[in-house]
Amino acid sequence: MSSPEQSPTAERVQTVRSPRYAQLATFMRLPYVPEPQGRDVVVIGAPYDGGTSYRPGARFGPRAIRSESGLIHGTGIDRGPGTFDLIDAVDGGDIDLTPFSMDLAIATATEELGRIARENDAFLMLGGDHSLSLAAMRALHARHGELAVLHLDAHSDTFPPVYGGTYHHGTPFRHAIEEGLIDPSRLVQVGIRGHNPAPDSLDYARGHGVTVVTADRFAELGPAGTADLVRERTAGLPLYVSVDIDVVDPAFAPGTGTPAPGGPTSREVLALLRVVGDLRPVGFDIVEVCPPFDHAGITSLLATEIGAELLYQYARSLPRNRGTA
């Protein structure tokens, strides 16, 4: 969908000309283009954590991720052309979301992400808490129809509303199933572990045909075996990829709202995400980065690396780049 002549002055800041700590912080130093149109991918921030149930602070995630992302060049070792030689990507800034109303925040995010989905090919949303994924799936369903989902998380997020909050960060995939946005038999959840409110907490997901790959099962299968399972379950449908940073063991990602020990390593998660380029991705999110609990920016840096991987895999998925990326 890209059309370079649309914005001839919008260029990525080049590290050979400007040090990585200089200039305004956009994701991977992409050009800032408000109200983008005709782009392959739009990176969009969603600074909101009104659905958080424990540690607040994910509203600061997009800013922290962008700050750390200046380190990333975009040309991977032994990968051929750089990501941004293959796709036209821009940073669209942030969606302005109220901190006071859960319902209004989700409605606003749905509207804005819907506009981006209609006018561009794909988006990468930087959260924010995981309740925002419902808005993203609503927006993408409106354009593409029923979705398959790869969901990386320590938690299933198929729980019912609690504390009077309809759209908290533990509900997005339950709402998506009940609204018919996704095919639950094409939803693969990876990394699930930890403690739940009751012994039947995963019954809803499993009862609807969701493939739940617990952290222990992921350790048995490894990234390659899990990737085979993801291909089998999700191939054929447009794919949404949702990465809650707490899928990673808190030894590698301490800056998150509900950390759960016993998870996969950074390397294992990045290895699994290489499967995305074999599928039909149409949208992505990275959520639950909580800078107030981060140490030396390592969680934000990991989120940046995950975002870079997803953008590369999106580039690799495009027919025009087959055999190049």
N, C-alpha and C positions, 0 to 999 in steps of 0.2 A: 504493500500500500504506500510505500514511501515515495516522496516526491521532493527531491533535494531543492528544487527551485522555490519551494514554498517559503523557506526561511534561509536565504543565502548567508546571513550573518551569524546564524546559530551554529557554532562549532564547539566541539569538546575542547576543554583546556588541555594543552599538550604539556606533559611533564618536562620535555626537553627545553621548553621555553619558560615555564613557570614552576617553581618548587611545589612539591605536593602539599605543603602546609599553607600555601598562599591562595588568594582569591576566595570568592564566596563558595560555601560548601554546597555542592550538588552531588547527587549520587554518582560516584565514579567520574566526577568532573564533567558530566554531561551538560549540554547547554540547557539553561532554564528557559522553558517555553510554556508560559501560561496559556490555557485553553488550546492544547495541541490538537491538530487534525492531521490525518493521513500518515501517522507514524506506525512503525512496526511495533514498538513497545513504548509505553509511557510509564515512567516511575512516578508514583504518587504517594505522598505521605498522608497518614491518617492519625494525627496526634490525639488520641482519645483513650481513656482507661476507665470510663464510667461503669464498665461491666466487670471490673476486677474484684475478686473476692478475698484477696489476702494482701500482698504487698502492692501498694499503688506506685505509679511512676512510669508506666509504659507510655504515657502521653509524651514523654521526652524521647522515646525511641527513635522516631524518624530523624530528629536533629542529630542524635549521637551516631546513628548509623552513617548518615551523610558525612559527618566529620571524619570518621575513621576510614570512609571509603576513598578518601584522597590517596591512600596508600596503594590502591589496586590499579594496575596498568590496563588490564583488559585483554592482554595477549598471553595466553597460557603456554607453559612449556610444552613443546612437541605437539602443538595443536594447530599449527598453520596460521591462517589469517587471524587477526584480532577480532574480537566480538563485534566491534563497531565498524570494522571493514565489511561485515556481513549483514548487519541490520542498522536501521535508522531508529535510534533510541534517544529520548529526551527526558529531562526531569520536569514534571509538570507542577512542582511545588506541593503544597499541602491543601487538603480539604479542611475548611474551617468548620469544626464540629463543636457544638455546645458541650461544656462539661457538666451541665445541670440536668439534662433530660435524656435518659437512655433511649426512649422511643424517638425523639426528635433527632438524636445523633445518628441512629441507624437509618432513619428515613432520609436524612441529608446525605449520608454516605452512599446509600443506594442510588439516589438521584444523580450525584456527581460521578460515581463510578459507571452508572448507566450511560451518561453522556460520553465519557471517555471510551467505553466499549463500543458505542455506536460509531464514533468518529475515528477510531484507531483499531489496530489489529489485536493488541493485547496490552495488559498492564501488569506491573509489579507493584503491589501495595506494601508500603512499609508501615507497620502498626507501631503503637496502638495495641489494644488487647484483642483477644481472639473473637469477641463478639462481632467484630467488623467483617469477619469472613462471610457471615450471612449476607451482608450488603453486597459483597463482591460476587457471591454465587447468584444472588438475585439479578444483579446487573448482567452477568454473563449468560444466565439462562434466558433472559429477555432477547439476547442476540442469537445464541447458539442452540437453545433448547436444552434437553436433558444432558447433564454433565456426569462424567466420571471424575473421581477425586482421589488424589494421593495426599494423605494427611499424616504428617509427621508430628508426633506429640507424645508427652508422657501421659496425657489424659484423653479419654474418648470424646469428650465434649458433646455427648448425646444425652446429657442430663436434663431434667425438667427445670422450669423456672423455680427460683427460691428467693426468699427474703422480699417477695413482692416485685422482683425484677424479672421482666419477661426476657430480656436479651442480655443475660450475663455471659461471661466468657466460657462458661461450660455448656452452652446451649446451641451453638450455631449449626452443628450437623444434625441435631434432632429437628430443629426448625426446617433445615434444608430437605430432610427426608419427608417431613409432614407436608411441606409446601410443594413437593414434587419437583424440586429443583435438580435433584441428583437421583441417580439410580443406586439404591443402597447396595445392590449386588456388585456395583462397580466402584464402591468406596473401600479403599484399603487404608487402614490405620496402622502405623508403624511406630513402635517404641513404647507402647502402653505399659504402665507399671504403677507401682506405688500403692497408696492407700485410697480406699473409696468409702463413701458414707455407709454402704451396706453391701452384703455379699452378692446381691443381684444387680450391682451397678452397671455391669456390661450386658445384662440380659436384653435391654432394648436394642442395642447395636447388633448383637449376634442374632437376636430374634428377627431382625429385619434383613438378615443376609449380609451384613457388613463383614468384611474380612479383617479380623483383629489380629495383628502380628505383635504379640507382647515383646517386651525388651528381651526376655529370655529366648523366645522363639527367633527373634532377629539375630541373637548371638549364635544360635544353632545354624540358621540358614546362611548367615553372612550377607554382605551387600549383594553379591552376585545372585545367590539363591532367592533373596527377597526381590531383586529386580525382575527375575523370571516370573515370580508370582504377580508382581505389579503389571507386567506386560500382559499376562494371561487375563487378568481381571479388568483392565482398563482399556485395552486396545479397541479402537473403532469409534469411541465417543470422544468429543472434545474434552480435554483434561484440565481440571483446576488443581493446582499444587499449593497446599497450605502447610507452611513450616512454622510451628510453634517452637521457639528457640529452646524451650524446656525439654524438647525431645532429647537434647544432648545432655550428657551427664553434667551436673553442676561443677564438676572439676574443670570443665572446659567452658562452661557458660553459667557463671554464678549470678549474673545480672538478669534475673527473671523473677516474676511474681510468685510462682508456685513451684520451686525447684524440687526435683525428685531424684535422689541418688540411684545409681544402678543403671544408667542409660548408656547409649552408644557414644563412641568418641566422635570428635569432629571429623576425623578422616573417614570413619564409617558412613556418616551421614552424607558427606560430600561424594563419596563413592556411589552410594545408592542413587543420588540425584542424577547421575549420568544416564540413567534409564529414560529420563524425561525427553531427551532428544530423539528417542525411538518412537515417541507417541505423538499425540495431537494437542500439545499445550496451547491454551488460550488465555491463561491468566495465572497469577502467582501471588502469594503473600508471604511475608516474614513478620511474625507478630510476637508479642510478649517480651521484647527486649526492655529491660527496666534499668536504666542507667544509674539511679541512686544506689543500686546494689551491685554494680559492676566494679571490677577491680582492674585498673590499668586499661580499661576499654576492651578487654578481651572478648566479652560477649558481643559488643557492637562490631568488633572486627570480624568475628565469626559470622555474624549476620551479613556483613558486607561480602564475605567470601561466598556465602550461600547465594546471595543475590547475584554476584558475578557468575556463579555456576549456572544459575537458572537462566540468565540472559544468554549465556553461551549455548546452553542446551536448546533454548528457543531458536536461536540462529541455526543450530544444527538440524532442527526439526523441519525447517522450511524446504520445500522441494527445490527451490532455486540454489540452495547451498549443499545439496547432496553431493558427496564426493569431494567437497571443498573443506568443510568444517570437520 
